[in-house]
Each structure stands twice: as C-alpha cells, then as structure tokens.
Amino acid sequence: EVMLLELTRESVDRIVARHPEVHDVLERFYRQRMLDNLMRSSRVFKPLSPEQRDAVVARFEPVTRAAGEFFLRQDQEGDGFYVLARGKVTPVHNAPDGQTRNYPDLAEGDGFGEMSLLFNKPVSASATAATAATALRLSRADFESLVLTNAEAKALLLEISAQRRKRTADVMTSILLGLENFRV
C-alpha cells in the first residue's frame, strides 16, 4: 500500500508566502535530488567512486538566467560544465558567413559546456536561455580536478564530444551547401 500526498502549485505558493523558509528547503531538496539522479544516470559520472561523486555534487552552484540571456557565448572561454535544472536553453552556432544554426533545445537534466573544457578551446556554440532558466554549474577548475582526472570519465567525454563535433561539422556542411531541409 502507498499513501501519496499531493500539493498543487498554488498550495505550495501559499505555504511559501506564509513561510518563506519552505522555499529554501524545497530548492535544496530539488537540487540534491536532481544531482543524485544525474550522478546515477550519466555515463560520464558512473566511473567516479561514490566519494568522487559526492565531491562533484557539493561543488555545483546554481546559475539563473532570464529568457534571452547567455549561459555561454560562442568564441569565449567556457567557464564550467552546466546541467539544466529548470527551463529551456537553445544552443546556437553562428557561422563565419553570418548564417545562424539552432541546435535542438536542451531540456531539464541536459548537460552542456564540457567540450570547451575538455579541449581547452573557446565555446563552439552560444547557449541562450529560451525561457527563464536555472542551471547548476561545475566550475572549470572543479571539472578538471574532479572529472577529467578520471581516465574512464575522460574517455566517455571524448566519445560524446566526437559525436557533437560530427554534428557541428554536419551543420556547417549544410550551411555551406545551402541545404535548407538538412536535419541533424
């Protein structure tokens, strides 16, 4: 048997209005649960020991952007690895000829920014909040010391980045060839 308590969004909003500290408790719970799920489900973090995963989780910090604001800007140095917690983010690549190509939107739980950190190169596509969005950011230094020092995690990141670089190359080819209906 299971007993389930359901609170509507309106009920939670009324409770938070009367007891503002409830908001902080719910935010901490949400953040911890999302990061625990990320550590369990992400291929990249699976090679890490439980202690290493706990260290990674402890270092993530929330970053909030309004719709239209950047998390990352193309051609600038990447400042960290992001995991989208709330909202929607659109990755956009601006080609040298001025053409713009949108990649599929990122949804809650998606990670971004690792390629710049992995290769120590500028960001290859801007990541812009399509809606008000909150992401959890692991700084460049923490990503390098806590994730990239694990050979298996680094190998998985290299594999993922190879797939993304191929996707970027395909997008660039479609722009250069003027293929309007090209799908990645």
C-alpha positions in Angstrom: 0.0 0.0 0.0 1.1 3.5 -0.8 -0.2 6.8 0.6 0.6 9.8 -1.5 0.2 13.4 -0.5 -0.3 15.8 -3.4 0.1 19.6 -3.1 -0.9 21.8 -6.0 1.5 24.5 -7.2 -1.0 27.1 -5.8 -0.9 25.4 -2.4 2.9 25.4 -2.3 2.9 29.1 -3.3 0.5 29.9 -0.4 2.7 28.0 2.0 5.9 29.7 0.8 4.2 33.1 1.0 3.5 32.5 4.7 6.7 30.6 5.5 9.5 31.8 3.1 12.0 29.3 4.5 10.0 26.5 2.9 11.2 27.7 -0.5 14.8 27.2 0.5 14.1 23.7 1.8 12.3 22.7 -1.4 15.1 24.2 -3.6 17.8 22.3 -1.7 15.8 19.1 -1.9 15.2 19.6 -5.7 18.9 20.4 -6.3 20.1 17.4 -4.4 17.6 15.0 -6.0 18.4 16.3 -9.5 22.1 15.9 -8.9 21.8 12.5 -7.3 19.8 11.4 -10.4 22.4 12.9 -12.7 25.2 11.1 -10.9 23.3 7.8 -11.2 22.1 8.2 -14.8 25.0 10.0 -16.5 27.5 7.8 -18.3 30.2 10.4 -17.6 29.8 10.3 -13.8 29.3 6.5 -13.5 33.1 5.8 -13.4 33.6 8.0 -10.4 33.6 6.5 -6.9 30.8 7.4 -4.6 33.2 9.8 -2.7 34.2 11.4 -6.0 30.5 11.8 -7.0 29.8 13.4 -3.6 32.6 15.9 -4.2 31.2 16.8 -7.6 27.7 17.3 -6.3 29.0 19.5 -3.5 30.7 21.8 -6.0 27.7 22.5 -8.3 26.4 26.1 -7.9 23.1 27.4 -9.3 23.1 30.0 -12.1 19.9 31.7 -13.2 19.3 33.5 -16.5 16.3 35.4 -17.8 14.9 34.5 -21.3 17.4 35.7 -23.9 20.4 35.8 -21.6 23.5 33.7 -22.2 24.9 30.9 -20.2 27.8 30.5 -22.6 28.8 32.7 -25.6 30.4 31.3 -28.8 34.1 32.0 -29.2 34.5 32.9 -25.5 36.3 30.7 -22.9 34.0 28.2 -21.2 33.7 28.8 -17.5 32.2 25.5 -16.5 30.1 22.4 -17.1 26.3 23.1 -16.8 23.4 20.9 -16.1 20.0 22.4 -16.8 17.8 22.3 -13.8 14.8 24.3 -14.9 13.7 25.9 -18.1 14.9 25.6 -21.7 18.2 26.5 -23.3 18.9 26.9 -27.1 22.4 26.2 -28.4 23.1 28.4 -31.4 26.1 28.3 -33.8 26.9 31.5 -35.8 28.9 30.5 -38.9 31.7 32.8 -40.2 29.5 33.7 -43.2 26.8 35.1 -40.8 24.4 32.2 -41.0 22.9 31.0 -37.7 22.0 27.4 -36.9 19.9 26.4 -33.9 20.6 23.0 -32.4 17.8 21.1 -30.6 16.8 22.8 -27.4 18.3 21.5 -24.2 15.8 20.2 -21.6 16.0 19.8 -17.9 18.8 17.3 -17.0 20.8 18.0 -20.1 24.5 19.0 -19.7 26.4 21.5 -21.8 29.8 23.3 -21.9 32.0 20.3 -21.5 33.6 20.4 -25.0 35.2 23.7 -24.3 36.6 22.4 -21.0 37.8 19.1 -22.4 39.8 20.7 -25.3 40.6 24.0 -23.6 39.1 25.8 -26.6 36.6 28.6 -26.9 32.9 27.7 -26.7 31.7 26.4 -30.2 28.0 27.5 -29.8 26.2 30.0 -27.6 23.8 28.6 -25.0 21.0 31.1 -24.5 18.0 30.8 -22.1 14.9 30.3 -24.3 12.8 30.7 -21.1 13.8 31.8 -17.6 16.2 29.0 -16.8 18.3 27.8 -13.9 21.4 25.6 -14.4 23.8 24.1 -12.0 27.4 24.9 -12.9 30.6 23.0 -12.0 33.5 25.4 -12.4 36.2 24.8 -14.9 38.7 24.1 -12.1 36.4 21.7 -10.4 35.5 19.9 -13.6 39.2 19.5 -14.4 40.2 18.3 -11.0 37.2 16.1 -10.2 36.1 14.7 -13.5 38.9 14.9 -16.1 41.3 13.2 -13.7 39.3 10.0 -14.0 40.5 8.2 -17.2 37.3 6.4 -17.9 35.1 9.6 -17.4 37.5 11.5 -19.7 37.3 8.8 -22.4 33.5 8.9 -22.3 33.6 12.7 -22.6 35.9 12.3 -25.6 33.4 10.0 -27.2 30.5 12.4 -26.6 32.5 15.3 -27.9 33.3 13.4 -31.1 29.6 12.9 -31.7 28.9 16.6 -31.1 31.8 17.7 -33.3 30.4 15.5 -36.1 27.0 17.1 -35.6 28.6 20.5 -35.8 30.5 19.6 -38.9 27.3 18.3 -40.5 25.5 21.6 -39.6 28.4 23.6 -41.1 28.3 21.4 -44.2 24.6 22.0 -44.6 25.0 25.8 -44.2 27.9 25.9 -46.7 25.9 23.8 -49.2 22.7 25.7 -48.6 20.7 22.6 -47.7 17.6 24.2 -46.2 15.9 21.0 -45.0 19.0 19.3 -43.6 18.3 17.6 -40.2 20.9 16.7 -37.6 
